Structure formats: C-alpha cells, structure tokens
C-alpha cells in the first residue's frame, strides 16, 4: 500500500539517509531548535522503510506533544533550510488536502 513512497526516495538505503540527515543537523545545528530536530527525527524514523514519510501535521503533533502550529513552523523551517522536501497531496475521494509526503 505504501510502495508509492519509494517514488519519492532520494537515497538507496537507510544508512545513506541517516548520513545525510546527520550532515544536515550538523550543518544547521545553531538554526534548529529541539522541536525542529524532533520533527526531523520523526520524519526520518517513518522514512526508513520506503525513503519517504506520509504524515499529517496532527500525527506529528500528537507524538511529539506539541501544537499543530509549532509543527507547521518547524516543517517550514526545515523546508527552507533544504533539510526536507515537502510534497503536498490531494485526497482522491474527498478532494481536500491530504497528509504531506516528506523526504530528507
């Protein structure tokens, strides 16, 4: 069911993805706060199997126990720093915005 996520993967394996993630964290350490790093860590954990994560802001918010607004700000910051890439999706049945796909 989630094999479509492989189409968004930029890495061949989890070690390559982990190395890139660690390089981004090191390069942007002073610009990232604790929440930003936690969001990136969650996206990385969910991306291990297929190279991309399909997550709602609300899901990240519940897991990290932060507000949805805080999660959105962190995602915008990570996107602007080119740490992650966000792909917006549209739900096929209800035609509204769906969960975003995140790649690192």
Secondary structure, DSSP 8 states (H G I E B T S, - for coil): --GGGGGG---SSHHHHHHHHHHHHHHTTTT--HHHHHHHHHHHHHHTTTSSEEE-HHHHHHHHT--HHHHHHHHHHHHHTTS-EEE--B-TTT-SB--EEEE-
